[in-house]
Amino acid sequence: MAENVLELTDDNFDAEIEQDDTVALVDFWAEWCPPCVMMAPIIEELADTYQGKAKIAKLDVDAGRAVASQFGITAIPTLIVFKGGEAVKRFTGVTQKDELQAAIDQALG
């Protein structure tokens, strides 16, 4: 995983995502999921683009079952844009970079 992509777990999710005014894109994924692997380069590009402006993170659904369940993740990849801990936009399946950028930009205001 790229160094500027935040790795989330059940233990650190709340502390990293539920901060006031924090905008974050979280990729709910698994390494055995081919579409998730296809999304990895896009996630890394977004992490470079938004470094210092928004958090770009990944949560392995096999390791982070509690958080995945909390957000009703039933298909992967699922990508959720959060603002201040609240989910504001959700994508399921392979998603184009420009769609994700538009959602992050909207959350950033």
LUMMAR-393959 format. One record per residue: x, y, z of N, C-alpha, C, O in turn; residue in one letter. Coordinates in pm, whole numbers, plus 50000, padded with zeros to 5 digits. Example, Ala and Ser with C-alpha at 12.3 -4.5 7.8 and 13.67 -1.06 7.14 Angstrom:
2
513194943150780512304955050780513204967050780514244966850846a;512854977550708513674989450714512905000350787513415011450804s;
// end
This chain:
109
500844988250000500005000050000500885012450000501935012850066m;500465022449926501235034849917501345041350055500445040050139a;502445048250077502705053850210501715064550253501505066450373e;501085071550159500135081950198498685077150196497765085150211n;498475064050178497145058150192497055052750335497845044250375v;496105057850410495945054150550495315040250561494305037450497l;495915031650641495365018350662494495018550787494975021050898e;493205015750768492265016150879491975002150933492074992150861l;491625001651061491224989351128489994992451213489595003951227t;489404982051270488314984151365488774993051480487995000951533d;490044991851518490564999151634490815014051609490625022151699d;491245017651487491615031751465490605039351379490775051351357n;489545032751331488615039151239488015051951297488105062551235f;487415051051414486755062751474487725074351495487395085851464d;488905071451546489875081951575490325088951447490575101051449a;490445081651337490935087451212489845094451131490115104551066e;488625089251135487575093951044486575103351111486035112351045i;486315101651238485235109151303485715122051369485215125951474e;486685128651307487145141451358486355152651292485915151251177q;486155163551363485435175051308486075179651178487305180951169d;485255181951079485695187550951486625178550869487025182450759d;486965166550919487805157650840487015152250722485905147050738t;487595153450602487025147250484487895135150453489115136050448v;487245123750432487985111450405487245103050302486015102450301a;488015096550216487495086350126488005073150180489215071050193l;487075064050211487465050850261487075040350159485925039450116v;488075032350120487905021250028487765008550111488725003950174d;486565002950112486324990050178486654979350076486014978749971f;487654970950104488224961850005488684948850069488614947150191w;489154939649983489824927350028490834923349921490614925849802a;491934917349963492974914149865492574903149768493194901849662e;491564895049800491094884249712490074889149609489574881249529w;489774902049610488734907949524489364914849402489964925449417c;489244908849281489864915049162489444929549135490304937749104p;488144933149146487804947249125488454956549228488774968049198p;488654951549350489314959549454490764962249414491274973349432c;491424952149359492804953649314492864963749200493814971549190v;491854963749113491784973449003491684987749055492174997048992m;491044989549170490865002949227492135008349293492265020549309m;493064999749330494245003849407495015015449344495355024949415a;495325015049213496085026449156495305039549163495905050149181p;493995039049149493165051149157493225056649299493355068749318i;493115047849398493185052149538494525058749566494585068949634i;495615052849515496945058449537497085072149470497685081249527e;496535073749349496575086749281495805097249360496255108649373e;494635093349413493835102749493494575106649620494505118149663l;495285097149679496055100049801497125110549772497375119349854a;497755109649654498745119749616498085133349593498575143649639d;496955133249521496255145549487495755153049610495845165249617t;495225145549708494575151849824495415151949950494915154650059y;496705149049936497575149050053497515162650123497725172950060q;497225162450253497115174850329495745181350323495495191050394g;494845176250237493505182050224492425172450270491465176450337k;492585159650235491605149350272492345136350298493415133950241a;491775128050382492375115050409491875105050305490675104450275k;492785097250251492435086450160492865073650231494035071950265i;491895064750253492155053350340491555040550283490675040750197a;492065029350333491565016250295491275008250422492005009050520k;490185000750418489854991750528489604977950470488664976050392l;490444968250507490294954450464489084948550538489094947450660d;488044944850463486804940350526486974927250602486194924350693v;487984919250568488244906950641488814909850779488524902850876d;489634920250788490244923950916489384933850994489464934451116a;488564941650923487754951950987486274948750979485484956950932g;485914937151023484514932451012483514941351087482404943351040r;483904946551202482974954551282482604967451209481424971051201a;483604974351155483334986851083482574983950954481634991050921v;482974973350882482274969750758480804966950787479924971050710a;480524960150895479154957150935478404969950974477244971650939s;479084978751046478494991451090477974999550971476955006250982q;478674998950858478295006650740477564998250636477355002750523f;477174986050673476364977750585477054973950455476424973350350g;478344971250463479104967650343478754953150305479094943850378i;478084951450193477704938150146478354934650013478314923149971t;478944944549947479644942349821480914950749824480934961749879a;481964945449763483214952949757483714953149613483454943749537i;484434963549575484764975049657483564984249680482754986549591p;483484989449802482565000349833483435011849880484325010149963t;483165023549826483925035449862482965045649921481925048649862l;483305050850038482445060450106483235073050136484355072550188i;482645084550101483215097550137482575101650268481355102050281v;483415104950366482975109350498483345123950517484375128650468f;482485131150590482815144750635482435145450782481275143850817k;483425148050866483175148651010482585135751065481795136151159g;482955124451007482485111551054481175106850993480765095451015g;480515115550917479235111950854479465108050709480185114850635e;478845096950667478935092750528478095102250443476905104150467a;478735108350342478025117950258477835113050114476965118050043v;478625103350072478495097949937479045083649936480055080750000k;478355074849862478725060749862478765055649718477865058549639r;479785047949686479935041649555480155026649577480865022649670f;479565018549492479795004149499480294999449363479755003049259t;481344991349366481944986349242483064995449196483365005649258g;483684991449085484764999449028484205013248991483205014248921v;484865023649039484385037349022485485045648957486655044348991t;485095054048865486055062448793486645073048887485975078048978q;487895076348862488625086048943487905099548947487815105849052k;487375104148831486745117348829485465117748914485145128148971d;484745106548922483555106049009483945107349155483305114349233e;485025100449192485495101049331486015115049363485755120349471l;486755120949269487275134549290486135144549309486205153149397q;485095143349228483965152549239483315151349377482945161449436a;483185139149428482575137049560483455142549672482955148549767a;484765140649660485695145949761485675161249756485615167849860i;485735166749636485725181449621484445187349681484485197749747d;483315180849657482045185649711482085185449864481625194849929q;482635174749922482715173750068483675184350124483445189750233a;484715187250051485665197450096485045211350089485465220550160l;484045212850001483355225749989484135235449907483705246749887g;
// end
